Amino acid sequence: MTRATRFFTAVGAFSLIWVLLLLDILPLPLVPHEVKHQILPALPWWVLVSTGSYLLFEMGWGIFNFNDVPKAYDDLLIDIKNAKDFLAAKGVNVD
């Protein structure tokens, strides 16, 4: 099972549960009805904002620690040189 298949399976399952809770088909024990109808409509936005915050943090942390990974730095420099050589061979001025 690929990572994308696992992801879409999980998203589909959570979406189905959310819709069933939102339409009052599936009961939510120990939570008052008014509270449930205040929280459930905002849940997708909360998940979206939380995911975006997590991804921004991971990107910032990766940039912060980039110099701590010398092999990745060297590989990136080699890739940049190869791209410049390829573009120069095609007649593109990259400098």
N, C-alpha and C positions, 0 to 999 in steps of 0.2 A: 504494500500500500504506500503510495507516494505521500509526500508531505501535503501536497495540494488536496489530495483525496481526503486525508485525515482532517484537514482544515475545513473543507466544505461540508464534510459529514458532521463535524462538531457545530459549525454555524447553522446548518439545517436543523439539527436536533434542538439547539438552544432557541432558534427562531420558532420552531413548532411549539415548544413548551411556553415561550413568551406569548404567542398568539392564543394558545389555549387558556392561559391565565388571564390574558386581557379580555377575552370574550366570556369569561366566567364559566367555561366548560370544565376546567380543572380547578378544584378548590385549593385555596392556600390556607392551611390551618394556622391558627395562632396569630393571624394578622387581621385586624379589622378591615371591613369592606371599604371604608372611606380611605384608609391609608393605602390599601392596595391600588385603588384607582388614582391615587396621587403619585405613587412611585412608578408603577408599570409603564405609563406613557413616556416617562423621562428616561427609562432604563437604556434604550438604544443610544441616546445622546451621551449618557454617562459612559457607556462602553466605548463609544467613538472618541470622546475626549480623553479618557484614560489610556486608550491604545495609542493615540497621537502623542500624549505626554511621555509614555514609555518609549516610543520610537525616537522621539527627539532626544530624550536622555541617553539612549543607547548610541545614537549618532554622535552626540557631544562627547560622550565618554570614549568612543572610538577615536575621535579626532584628538582628544586630550592625550590618549595613550599611544598615538600613532608612532611617535619617536621611540617608544619602548619596544617596537617590533622591527628590528633592523632588517630581517630577511624580507618582510613585506615592503619596506622602504626601498631596498635594492631591487626587488622584483618590479615595483612601480616605476622606478627610474629606467629599467631595461625596457618595460612596455612603452614608456614615453619615447625613448630613443627609437625603438622599432617603428612606432607610429610616425615619428618625424621622418625617418628614412623612407617609409612606405609612401608618405605624402610627397616627399621630395622627388621620389622616383616617378610619381604621377604628374609632377610639374607644379605642385602647390608650394608656395612660399610660406613656411610656418614660423620664421624668425621675425 
